[in-house]
Amino acid sequence: MHSPSQRTSRVTRPIKVGEVDPSTGTFQKGQLSSVPIRAESCDDAGQQVVFSYRGSEPNIRDTVVELIDSAREKVFIASFRLGEDDLLRSLLDAVDRLRGRVYVITAWNDRSLARGLAELDLVSLEDTEADDSGSIEAQKKRFHRLTKAGIYVRGHVDCHAKFVVVDDRRALIGSANLETSALTGTVNRPVTGELGVLIHDQARILEASRFFARLWHESSEEARPGFAYALRQRKPVLPLPQLPAVQINATGSIIWTHSNRSLIAETIRHIISSAESKLDLATFSIAGIADEPYWVLDPLKSALDRGVRVRLLVRGRTFPAHMQELDNLASVGVEIYGDSLTHAKAVIADGRQGAIFSANLDMRLGLLGSVEAGVLLPVGSSAVTDAQRFLDHSIDHSDMTYTAAPG
């Protein structure tokens, strides 16, 4: 644990050559802090920030369960995986109460599920075999249970978005998959750090509903409700529902990555370019930003040239490609803060404008490809303040120190 006054940069030179890969930087593990974040957010301009964080109340879990329990007409869910016990109970109660009308889009095939498990490092956990709640087969069994109960599930191979829409009245969009690792954690593994936005603004909720409708109709696999479980391939029926027209400078807009529109990438570039003194970014992984410098790298260099302080909160993984990306950013002046449990994705400039989303800073699978969802926070709102507070806390209590590559 550390504070800004104690440490203004986490970039250090290696103490022992043998501790680091000679060609890249590395992360050195420290003590994992469980200092909680208090849920102080309030509804402002139709948005409210919610989060998951170790040692804290299950803010996102409680919000999602309350949303589903409040449904009187229909529930739309998009999530890589599903698995938290209270969430599943709420879904099963909802399908009985609503006589169906619970619709789920998820990753279905093994490739997509494996990508999702790798994103949370579940495939490398020592207790995976003893408790297979994170395994691909366990997730498939969960889908079977849902469809047999009457929930309609479709598989969208490219969908990495995470959001919930209830009755076209309220919505939640963010970085968290609706599963135990992201909502509550376990005895052996604390919850991952996540950010989300609860939305009350009717216009924005309808944007989210239309986005869900498009994904639903273009999904390539489905398991219809019924006692006899069967996974079927399906061919999308044309014409597909139109995506809503969205401007990235519109207050509180829903943003996404889909087809030929990269609204999340456009938003990130816009916010970086407008930063005046401070810029914070959060991601799980980072890939390809040097290959497509227009979107992230070039705006970051320009911001640093203007004297903007840039901090990056990132999962402390030591894969060579991941570390090379971080080395490149550190070499131009970005401060790197590693954390062993962070999964939040966000960008905040000057504590006044920002966005929360599901996309990693990955040009191929996140910003320019795949299917992602996010929210542009209203400028100067309490939602921005609360998101900034989350990032400040996560950085101050990050547990992995980045060590630059020797050079």
C-alpha positions as a printed NumPy array, in Angstrom:
array([[  0.   ,   0.   ,   0.   ],
       [  1.244,   3.473,  -0.77 ],
       [ -0.035,   6.99 ,  -1.2  ],
       [  0.622,   9.69 ,  -3.816],
       [  2.709,  11.623,  -1.314],
       [  4.905,   8.598,  -0.74 ],
       [  5.4  ,   7.706,  -4.376],
       [  4.748,   9.773,  -7.473],
       [  5.962,   7.2  ,  -9.974],
       [  6.105,   3.427,  -9.964],
       [  8.809,   3.232, -12.666],
       [ 12.066,   2.023, -11.067],
       [ 15.329,   0.554, -12.258],
       [ 15.994,  -3.135, -11.538],
       [ 17.875,  -3.885,  -8.34 ],
       [ 19.143,  -7.28 ,  -9.476],
       [ 19.604,  -8.183, -13.104],
       [ 18.441, -11.736, -12.45 ],
       [ 15.04 , -10.594, -11.237],
       [ 13.844,  -9.356, -14.61 ],
       [ 13.645, -10.516, -18.204],
       [ 16.681,  -8.938, -19.888],
       [ 14.602,  -7.719, -22.834],
       [ 11.491,  -6.327, -21.11 ],
       [ 10.354,  -4.742, -17.892],
       [  8.607,  -6.722, -15.21 ],
       [  6.291,  -6.485, -12.211],
       [  7.409,  -7.137,  -8.659],
       [  4.671,  -8.418,  -6.357],
       [  3.993,  -6.592,  -3.123],
       [  1.445,  -7.031,  -0.364],
       [ -2.177,  -7.118,  -1.483],
       [ -4.104,  -4.389,   0.305],
       [ -7.792,  -4.794,   1.11 ],
       [ -8.499,  -1.222,   2.164],
       [-12.151,  -0.788,   1.131],
       [-13.744,   1.877,  -1.016],
       [-16.926,   3.33 ,   0.421],
       [-19.932,   3.494,  -1.884],
       [-20.659,   7.234,  -1.86 ],
       [-21.952,   7.684,  -5.396],
       [-25.294,   9.35 ,  -6.082],
       [-27.48 ,   9.717,  -9.147],
       [-26.424,  12.797, -11.116],
       [-27.474,  13.586, -14.689],
       [-29.088,  10.151, -14.921],
       [-25.946,   8.165, -14.026],
       [-24.485,   6.55 , -10.908],
       [-21.089,   4.84 , -10.671],
       [-20.93 ,   1.389,  -9.051],
       [-17.903,  -0.837,  -8.469],
       [-16.399,  -4.068,  -7.187],
       [-13.226,  -3.9  ,  -5.102],
       [-11.527,  -6.177,  -2.606],
       [-12.575,  -5.585,   0.982],
       [-15.558,  -3.487,  -0.123],
       [-19.294,  -4.09 ,  -0.233],
       [-20.453,  -5.977,  -3.382],
       [-21.703,  -2.792,  -5.004],
       [-22.135,  -4.082,  -8.572],
       [-23.587,  -7.434,  -7.435],
       [-26.188,  -5.748,  -5.252],
       [-27.103,  -3.33 ,  -8.042],
       [-27.548,  -6.078, -10.65 ],
       [-29.634,  -8.249,  -8.325],
       [-31.849,  -5.286,  -7.426],
       [-32.302,  -4.475, -11.123],
       [-33.363,  -8.018, -11.987],
       [-35.631,  -8.289,  -8.945],
       [-37.368,  -5.049,  -9.968],
       [-38.182,  -6.256, -13.499],
       [-41.873,  -6.31 , -14.405],
       [-41.657,  -6.737, -18.181],
       [-38.313,  -8.038, -19.461],
       [-34.612,  -8.462, -18.72 ],
       [-31.78 ,  -8.12 , -21.264],
       [-28.297,  -9.311, -20.238],
       [-25.023,  -9.369, -22.156],
       [-22.096, -10.956, -20.311],
       [-19.153, -13.148, -21.231],
       [-20.109, -15.562, -18.466],
       [-22.719, -15.946, -15.717],
       [-22.181, -17.584, -12.365],
       [-22.735, -15.706,  -9.092],
       [-25.242, -17.508,  -6.84 ],
       [-27.471, -14.557,  -5.887],
       [-27.536, -13.423,  -9.51 ],
       [-28.596, -16.862, -10.743],
       [-31.34 , -17.055,  -8.124],
       [-32.625, -13.646,  -9.22 ],
       [-32.642, -14.729, -12.866],
       [-34.547, -17.919, -12.077],
       [-37.064, -15.979,  -9.992],
       [-37.435, -13.431, -12.801],
       [-38.151, -16.007, -15.488],
       [-40.966, -17.421, -13.336],
       [-42.348, -13.989, -12.482],
       [-42.151, -12.693, -16.058],
       [-43.226, -15.99 , -17.668],
       [-40.085, -16.022, -19.724],
       [-38.911, -12.728, -21.196],
       [-35.379, -13.061, -19.808],
       [-32.859, -12.859, -22.641],
       [-29.114, -13.494, -22.332],
       [-26.307, -12.942, -24.848],
       [-23.03 , -14.573, -23.899],
       [-19.84 , -16.16 , -25.185],
       [-20.744, -19.705, -26.115],
       [-18.051, -21.515, -28.017],
       [-14.875, -22.802, -26.39 ],
       [-12.65 , -20.166, -28.021],
       [-14.68 , -17.263, -26.689],
       [-15.055, -18.797, -23.234],
       [-11.34 , -19.556, -23.058],
       [-10.575, -15.94 , -23.909],
       [-12.821, -14.837, -21.074],
       [-11.257, -17.222, -18.569],
       [ -7.762, -16.117, -19.561],
       [ -8.797, -12.511, -19.036],
       [ -9.324, -13.275, -15.352],
       [ -6.318, -15.627, -15.139],
       [ -8.677, -18.4  , -13.984],
       [ -6.98 , -21.014, -16.115],
       [ -3.828, -20.635, -14.024],
       [ -5.388, -20.776, -10.556],
       [ -4.138, -23.596,  -8.368],
       [ -7.643, -24.372,  -7.103],
       [ -9.291, -24.599, -10.535],
       [ -9.502, -28.399, -10.477],
       [-10.877, -28.515,  -6.937],
       [-13.471, -25.851,  -7.689],
       [-14.316, -25.808, -11.384],
       [-16.744, -22.878, -11.13 ],
       [-14.579, -20.987, -13.576],
       [-14.086, -23.79 , -16.1  ],
       [-15.552, -23.884, -19.585],
       [-17.56 , -27.033, -18.834],
       [-18.964, -25.517, -15.637],
       [-20.067, -22.457, -17.579],
       [-21.79 , -24.616, -20.193],
       [-23.643, -26.512, -17.455],
       [-24.804, -23.167, -16.105],
       [-26.208, -22.247, -19.519],
       [-28.051, -25.581, -19.605],
       [-29.636, -24.835, -16.252],
       [-30.772, -21.397, -17.399],
       [-32.352, -22.58 , -20.631],
       [-34.147, -25.467, -18.936],
       [-35.611, -22.939, -16.491],
       [-37.016, -20.89 , -19.381],
       [-34.297, -18.328, -20.065],
       [-33.534, -17.695, -23.733],
       [-29.778, -17.714, -24.396],
       [-27.941, -16.771, -27.57 ],
       [-24.244, -16.931, -28.344],
       [-22.471, -14.039, -30.061],
       [-18.934, -15.075, -30.91 ],
       [-17.551, -11.521, -30.894],
       [-19.411, -10.166, -27.868],
       [-17.241,  -8.929, -24.999],
       [-19.787,  -6.315, -23.848],
       [-21.194,  -6.461, -20.314],
       [-24.535,  -4.764, -19.663],
       [-28.045,  -5.224, -18.271],
       [-31.267,  -3.493, -19.364],
       [-34.5  ,  -3.887, -17.384],
       [-37.948,  -2.876, -18.705],
       [-36.355,  -0.126, -20.853],
       [-36.278,   1.858, -17.578],
       [-32.836,   1.228, -16.101],
       [-29.529,  -0.131, -17.335],
       [-26.083,  -1.041, -16.039],
       [-23.014,  -0.956, -18.291],
       [-19.417,  -1.618, -17.279],
       [-16.387,  -3.881, -17.125],
       [-17.723,  -6.692, -14.909],
       [-18.8  , -10.101, -16.109],
       [-21.793, -11.269, -14.091],
       [-19.958, -13.998, -12.226],
       [-18.473, -14.632,  -8.803],
       [-14.926, -13.467,  -9.587],
       [-16.18 , -10.015, -10.626],
       [-19.065,  -9.59 ,  -8.188],
       [-18.11 , -11.068,  -4.805],
       [-14.924, -13.113,  -5.   ],
       [-14.316, -16.306,  -3.013],
       [-12.485, -17.375,   0.137],
       [ -9.402, -18.145,  -1.954],
       [ -9.579, -15.215,  -4.349],
       [-10.715, -11.636,  -3.649],
       [-13.074,  -9.957,  -6.081],
       [-11.576,  -8.258,  -9.123],
       [-11.617,  -4.474,  -9.395],
       [-14.508,  -3.427, -11.647],
       [-16.353,  -0.256, -12.665],
       [-19.913,   0.186, -13.899],
       [-22.529,   2.86 , -14.493],
       [-26.171,   2.596, -13.451],
       [-28.235,   4.597, -15.955],
       [-31.641,   6.203, -15.387],
       [-31.717,   8.534, -18.393],
       [-34.47 ,   7.238, -20.682],
       [-32.836,   8.229, -23.97 ],
       [-29.611,   6.432, -23.063],
       [-31.45 ,   3.332, -21.873],
       [-33.239,   3.09 , -25.212],
       [-29.841,   3.3  , -26.93 ],
       [-28.681,   0.343, -24.827],
       [-31.88 ,  -1.596, -25.623],
       [-31.439,  -1.044, -29.352],
       [-27.809,  -2.125, -29.119],
       [-28.909,  -5.328, -27.355],
       [-31.571,  -5.934, -30.022],
       [-28.941,  -5.695, -32.75 ],
       [-26.65 ,  -8.163, -30.977],
       [-29.562, -10.51 , -30.29 ],
       [-30.645, -10.651, -33.919],
       [-27.141, -11.14 , -35.309],
       [-26.113, -13.877, -32.828],
       [-25.067, -17.096, -34.553],
       [-25.97 , -19.644, -31.853],
       [-28.93 , -20.157, -29.569],
       [-30.445, -22.42 , -26.946],
       [-34.175, -21.906, -26.789],
       [-36.028, -22.306, -23.492],
       [-37.258, -25.818, -22.8  ],
       [-36.717, -29.009, -20.847],
       [-34.736, -30.603, -23.675],
       [-31.547, -28.578, -23.926],
       [-30.216, -28.135, -27.449],
       [-27.627, -25.742, -28.825],
       [-28.4  , -24.707, -32.393],
       [-26.658, -22.73 , -35.053],
       [-28.81 , -19.921, -36.404],
       [-28.545, -17.622, -39.379],
       [-29.29 , -13.952, -38.704],
       [-32.431, -12.773, -40.469],
       [-31.958,  -9.66 , -42.584],
       [-32.44 ,  -6.773, -42.314],
       [-30.887,  -6.469, -38.871],
       [-32.138,  -3.785, -36.461],
       [-30.391,  -0.464, -36.975],
       [-27.93 ,   0.736, -34.375],
       [-28.86 ,   4.07 , -32.775],
       [-27.136,   7.211, -34.009],
       [-24.759,   8.397, -31.287],
       [-22.444,  11.41 , -30.973],
       [-19.375,  10.913, -28.788],
       [-19.656,  14.459, -27.443],
       [-23.266,  13.976, -26.309],
       [-23.635,  13.97 , -22.52 ],
       [-23.997,  10.452, -21.14 ],
       [-24.035,   8.707, -24.521],
       [-23.812,   4.95 , -24.857],
       [-20.646,   4.05 , -26.775],
       [-19.557,   0.782, -28.355],
       [-17.252,  -1.126, -30.646],
       [-19.227,  -2.853, -33.386],
       [-19.026,  -3.359, -37.154],
       [-17.436,  -0.291, -38.714],
       [-17.974,   2.096, -35.789],
       [-15.365,   2.33 , -33.046],
       [-17.083,   4.729, -30.658],
       [-15.052,   3.629, -27.638],
       [-11.781,   4.252, -29.477],
       [-13.088,   7.611, -30.692],
       [-14.088,   8.536, -27.146],
       [-10.733,   7.542, -25.658],
       [ -8.885,   9.568, -28.283],
       [-11.149,  12.579, -27.7  ],
       [-10.689,  12.504, -23.915],
       [ -6.916,  12.043, -24.117],
       [ -6.656,  14.919, -26.595],
       [ -8.631,  17.253, -24.332],
       [ -6.679,  16.523, -21.119],
       [ -5.026,  19.607, -19.643],
       [ -3.16 ,  18.491, -16.51 ],
       [ -4.049,  14.924, -15.472],
       [ -5.085,  11.767, -17.317],
       [ -5.823,   8.333, -15.871],
       [ -6.473,   5.151, -17.85 ],
       [ -7.381,   1.668, -16.637],
       [ -7.234,  -1.607, -18.54 ],
       [ -6.76 ,  -5.313, -17.993],
       [ -4.547,  -5.848, -21.019],
       [ -2.914,  -3.767, -23.696],
       [ -2.016,  -4.756, -27.248],
       [ -1.315,  -3.252, -30.641],
       [ -1.332,   0.439, -29.73 ],
       [  1.973,   1.013, -31.527],
       [  0.532,  -0.644, -34.638],
       [ -2.419,   1.79 , -34.682],
       [ -0.869,   4.89 , -33.046],
       [ -3.611,   7.296, -34.163],
       [ -6.055,   6.104, -31.504],
       [ -4.067,   5.959, -28.259],
       [ -0.298,   6.302, -28.587],
       [ -0.123,   9.527, -30.606],
       [ -2.691,  11.348, -28.408],
       [ -0.807,  10.174, -25.307],
       [  2.484,  11.508, -26.636],
       [  0.847,  14.844, -27.408],
       [ -0.667,  14.986, -23.915],
       [  2.689,  14.27 , -22.312],
       [  4.299,  16.968, -24.472],
       [  1.681,  19.401, -23.093],
       [  2.789,  18.541, -19.566],
       [ -0.147,  16.266, -18.729],
       [  0.566,  13.688, -16.034],
       [ -0.526,  10.286, -17.388],
       [ -1.123,   7.25 , -15.153],
       [ -2.079,   3.753, -16.301],
       [ -3.662,   1.159, -13.99 ],
       [ -3.154,  -2.292, -15.506],
       [ -3.251,  -5.962, -14.529],
       [  0.258,  -6.967, -13.488],
       [  0.848,  -9.724, -16.01 ],
       [  4.367, -10.493, -17.236],
       [  3.702, -11.896, -20.7  ],
       [  6.461, -10.545, -22.984],
       [  4.072,  -8.878, -25.458],
       [  2.142,  -7.235, -22.608],
       [  5.346,  -5.999, -20.969],
       [  6.696,  -4.655, -24.264],
       [  3.593,  -2.504, -24.674],
       [  4.062,  -1.152, -21.149],
       [  7.774,  -0.535, -21.75 ],
       [  6.882,   1.539, -24.802],
       [  4.449,   3.648, -22.783],
       [  6.856,   4.055, -19.872],
       [  9.599,   5.198, -22.247],
       [  7.53 ,   8.216, -23.313],
       [  6.585,   9.158, -19.75 ],
       [  3.464,   7.193, -18.799],
       [  3.445,   6.089, -15.131],
       [  2.624,   2.367, -14.869],
       [  0.733,   0.992, -11.847],
       [  0.263,  -2.774, -11.755],
       [ -2.385,  -4.578,  -9.738],
       [ -2.924,  -8.322,  -9.463],
       [ -6.734,  -8.07 ,  -9.444],
       [ -7.742,  -5.048, -11.503],
       [-10.178,  -5.589, -14.372],
       [-11.63 ,  -2.068, -14.624],
       [-11.587,  -0.201, -17.933],
       [-11.884,   3.583, -17.968],
       [-10.376,   6.902, -18.998],
       [-10.68 ,  10.088, -16.908],
       [ -9.226,  13.511, -17.778],
       [ -8.732,  16.304, -15.219],
       [-11.343,  14.762, -12.924],
       [-14.026,  16.323, -15.135],
       [-14.667,  14.099, -18.133],
       [-14.394,  10.401, -18.717],
       [-15.841,   7.093, -19.832],
       [-16.274,   3.566, -18.463],
       [-16.389,   0.578, -20.822],
       [-15.783,  -3.133, -21.336],
       [-12.97 ,  -2.793, -23.887],
       [ -9.322,  -3.36 , -23.12 ],
       [ -6.704,  -1.106, -24.687],
       [ -6.358,  -3.772, -27.344],
       [ -6.626,  -2.544, -30.903],
       [ -7.74 ,  -5.871, -32.407],
       [ -9.92 ,  -7.245, -29.599],
       [-11.459,  -4.201, -27.99 ],
       [-11.06 ,  -0.844, -29.665],
       [-11.253,  -1.657, -33.381],
       [-12.64 ,  -5.203, -33.268],
       [-14.898,  -7.429, -31.159],
       [-18.152,  -6.118, -29.635],
       [-17.875,  -3.824, -26.613],
       [-20.09 ,  -1.393, -24.702],
       [-19.476,   1.66 , -22.538],
       [-20.785,   4.987, -21.307],
       [-19.546,   8.547, -21.784],
       [-19.9  ,  10.19 , -18.372],
       [-21.53 ,  13.638, -18.149],
       [-18.856,  16.348, -17.931],
       [-18.352,  17.63 , -14.397],
       [-20.845,  15.164, -12.91 ],
       [-20.602,  13.233,  -9.661],
       [-20.234,  10.118, -11.829],
       [-16.864,  11.418, -13.062],
       [-15.872,  12.317,  -9.497],
       [-16.745,   8.825,  -8.263],
       [-14.913,   7.12 , -11.132],
       [-11.853,   9.274, -10.391],
       [-12.079,   8.34 ,  -6.71 ],
       [-12.12 ,   4.651,  -7.646],
       [ -9.05 ,   5.011,  -9.876],
       [ -7.169,   7.064,  -7.274],
       [ -7.85 ,   4.412,  -4.631],
       [ -6.938,   1.538,  -6.96 ],
       [ -3.664,   3.204,  -7.939],
       [ -2.79 ,   4.199,  -4.37 ],
       [ -3.33 ,   0.592,  -3.22 ],
       [ -1.99 ,  -1.249,  -6.274],
       [  0.216,  -4.151,  -5.224],
       [  2.667,  -4.61 ,  -8.1  ],
       [  5.614,  -2.345,  -8.875],
       [  6.565,  -1.912, -12.507],
       [ 10.289,  -2.123, -13.194],
       [ 11.449,  -0.681, -16.502],
       [ 13.446,  -2.722, -18.973],
       [ 17.194,  -2.237, -18.579],
       [ 18.593,   0.006, -21.237]])
